[in-house]
Amino acid sequence: MSAQDRLTDALYGLGWSTVRKLPEPVAVRLGRTIADLAWKQRGKGVQRLESNYARVVPGASPERLAELSRAGMRSYLRYWMESFRLPAWSEERIKGGFEPKDLHYLTEGLAAGKGVVLALPHLANWDLAGAWVTTKLGIPFTTVAERLKPETLYDRFVAYREGLGMEVLPHSGGTAFGTLARRLRDGGLVCLVADRDLSASGVEVDFFGDTARMPAGPALLAQQTGALLLPVTLWYDDSPVMRGRLHPPVEVPGSGTRAEKTSVMTQALADAFATGIADHPEDWHMLQRLWLADLDPAKGIS
């Protein structure tokens, strides 16, 4: 393990061991202080966040984009402060920490025995939403985690999410899709973060007026298992409670090839994500390149 990897692992370990013990008001202030410091330094992540917001809020002035990126960094650090502290939250705190709209799409889908896929963008705190589902609703679910480096950091994230009641599968290895399909055929719940895919198997979608690539998995799972596919968007307000919305189901088209159906369904997910992101851009934590134009090697961008 390199020195950089050891440092990264140690910092995350410090977060889960130390930040989780802080009183909530102290953690909130600490997160905001770190966010403001990072924002003032204008590093690559902050600059990319601003660039992404420029697509979400076309015509925004430099001053408006700066305001958004500052709010975005505060939202991002709120996510991390909450995530470090979630394992220490009481059941009542988790149950009271999230209020979703139109939950009936999920409960009715599961009651029908069809299985449900929840697809989310990187909005607000998807880990808190997951902990709420396992704690408040008492519904277990399966998700997928990207293999991080170092391996010890990946293990930390898996242990963290499993401690919140989630079944976590590695993204690599090729077995995740089959396991997810089995869970859905058994009437279970699968939750996937699905607004960024840089692999060759990603589906091109129109996203805020330009082309991006999103994962095919949610649409393919719905087609192959008959599961309900529900987009979900999340946001913060000025309260300690995160808000959310379950959008109407994405239907499987009645005709077309599998690839054509997958394209239509993934575009429908992208449209639902765009609605939530446009309403609450500061809660979209996309500090990486997303649109294909920004990834074009011919332009010297990687």
N, C-alpha and C positions, 0 to 999 in steps of 0.2 A: 504494500500500500504506500502510495506517495505521501509526502508531507502535506500536500494540499488536501488529499483525501482524508488523512487523519484529522486535519484541522476542521474540515467540513463535518465529519462524523462527530467530533468532540463538541462543536458548536450546537448541533442539533440535540445531542445528548444533554448539553447544559440547559437548553430550552425546556426539554421535557422533565428534567430533574429539578430545575430551579424556578422557572417561570410558573409552573403549575402550582407552586406553593404560595405565590404572591396573592395578596388580596386583590379582588377584581378591579377596584379603582386604580390601584397601583399599576396593574398590568395594562390597563387601558392607557394610562398616561405614558408608560414606558413605550408601548407600541406606537403611540402618536409621535413621541420624541424621536424614535428611531426612523420612522417614516419621513419626518420633516428633514432630518439630517441627510438621509439617502436622497431625498428629492433635491435638496440644495446642491448636492455634489454632482448632479446631472450625469450620472453614469449611463452605460449603454442600455440598461434595463429601463430607466426613466425615459430616455430618449425614444426607445422603441415603443413604450407605452403611449407617449405623446403622438408618435407617428400613427399608431393604430387608432387612437382617438380621433385623429384628423380624418380618418375614413368614416368613422361612426358619426361624427358631427361635422359634416361638410360645411365649409364656409366659416368655421370657427376661427376667431382671431388668435394670434399667438398668446395673448393674455388669457383668453378663455381656455386654450389648450393647457397653459401652465396651471391654471386653476384646477382643471380636470385631472392633470397628472398628479398634482399634490393630493387631491381628494382620493385619487386612485391608489397612491402609495399608502395613505392612511387606511383605506379599506383593505389593502393587501396585508398590512401589518396587523389589522384587526383579525383577519383570518388566521395569521400565524399565532397571535397571542391566544385566541380561542382554541386553536388546535393544540397548542402546548398544554393548555389548562383543561381541555375536555376530559382527559382520563380522571381528573380529580373532581369533576362536577358531580353533584348529587343527581339522583334520578329526577328529582323535582326540578332542578335547574335545567336539565336537558329537556324535560317535557315542556317547560315554560319558555324555552329559548328559541322556538320556531313556530311560526303561524302560517301555514300554507292555505291558499285558496283553491277551491275546486278539488278537494281531496277525494271526492266521490269517484272520480275517474279511476283512481288507484284501487280503492276499496271494492268498487263494483267489479272491476276487472279481475281482481284476485278471487272475489266471491264466486265468479263465474267459472273459476278453475282454469282460466286460459293461460295464466302466466302473464307477467307484465315486465316490459323493459322501460326503465326510466332513463332518459338521455338528457344530460345537462351540459351547459357550457361552463367555463371557468368563472362563474359568477359567485360572489360572496363566499359562503363556507359550505361546500358540498359535504364535508365530513360531519358538520353539525347536523345537516339535514339527514344524513344517514344514521347518525346516533339517535336522532329523534324518531326515525322510523323503527329502529330496533327497540327503543325504550318506551316511547309513548304508544306506538301501535303494536308493539310486540311481534313485529314481522321480521324474520331474518332475511338477509339477501346476500347475493354474490356480486363481487365487483372484480375489476382487474387493475393491477398496479404495474406501472412501468418499472423495469429493472433499473434501479439507480446505481451510480457508482459513488463511493465504494459499496461493496456488497453489504457491509455492516449497516450502512445507512438504509439500504433497501429493507434489511431485516428489521430495523427500527420502525419503519413505516408499516410494514406488515403487522408487527406486533401491536402497534398503536391502533390500527384499524380493526384487527381481530379483537382487541380489548374492548372496542366499542360495539362488538356484536356482528361484525361483517365477516363473510368468507372471502378471502383475498386470493386471487389467482395471478401468477406472473404473466405479463403480457407476451413475453417471448416463450419459445418452446413449442408452440403449435397446438397445444392441448386445451387452451383456454376456451376456444369457441365450442368444442364438443361438450365440455363440462357445463358451460352456460346454457347450451341448448337442452341438455338433460334437465337442468334445474327448471327451465321454463316449461318443458313438457310435463314436468311433475307439478305444474301450477305455481311455481315459485316466482321470486322477484329478482331481477337483475338491474343493477344501477351502473351506468357508464358515463364518464365524462367524454364528450363527443364533438368538441368544436375545433379540433386540430389534429391533422393526420399528415405527416410528411412522408409516409411510405408510398411505395408504388401502387398499392392497392386502394389508396384513398379515392374518394369520389369528388370530382370537381363540382363546385356549386357557385352560384352567384351570391355574394355576400357583401352587402353594402355597396353594390354597384361594381364589384370587381371579382375576379375568380380566386377562390380559395379551395383547399382540399380538406374534406372531413371523412372520418372513418365510415366504412361500409357496414361494420359489424351490427349496429342496432337494426338497420333495415333488413339485413340478411337473417338475423335471428328471428325477427317478426315474421318474415316470409316462411322460413323453414319450420317454425314451431307453432304458428298461429297465435303467438303472444301479442298482447296489446302493446303498441309503441306510443309512449307518452313523453313529449318534451316537457322539461321543467325549467323554470327560470327562478332565480333567487335575487334578493337585494336586501340591503341594510337601510334602516332609517335612523333617526336620532335616538332611538330607544335601544335597550340591550337585546331586544327580540329581533331575530332575522325574519324576513318575510319571504314568501314564495308563492308560486302559481303553477298548477298543473294545467297544461294546455290540452285541448281536445286531441283525441287519438289521431295518429297518422295512419291513414288507411293504406292497405296494400292495393295497388291498381289492379283492375280486373283483367287487363290484357297487357301484353308486352313480354319481352324476355326478362330473365332474372336481372340482368344488368340494367335494363331500362327501368324496371320497377325499383331497383335499388337507387338509381339516380333520382327518380321522382320523389321517393320517400326521404332521401337524404336532403334534397332541396327543401322539402317541407320542414324538416328539422331545422335547417339553417334559417328559414324564414321565421320560425318560432323563436329561435335563439336571438335573431336580430331584433325582434320586437322587444324582448326583455333587455337586451343590451342597450338599445336606443333609449329606453325609458330610464335606465340606470347605468350609464356608461362608466361612471367612476367605480362601480363594483365589478367590472370585468377585468380580471387580473391576467391580461395577456401581455406579458413582458417579452415575448418572443416574436419572431417574424411569422406571419400567417399567410398573407396573400402571395400568390404565385409570382406576381410582379416583383415582390420584395425578395423572392428566393431565386430569381433568374440568374444563373451563373454567368450568362453573357453580359450581365451588367456589373459583374465583379462582386456580387452579393452572395453570401453563403448562409 
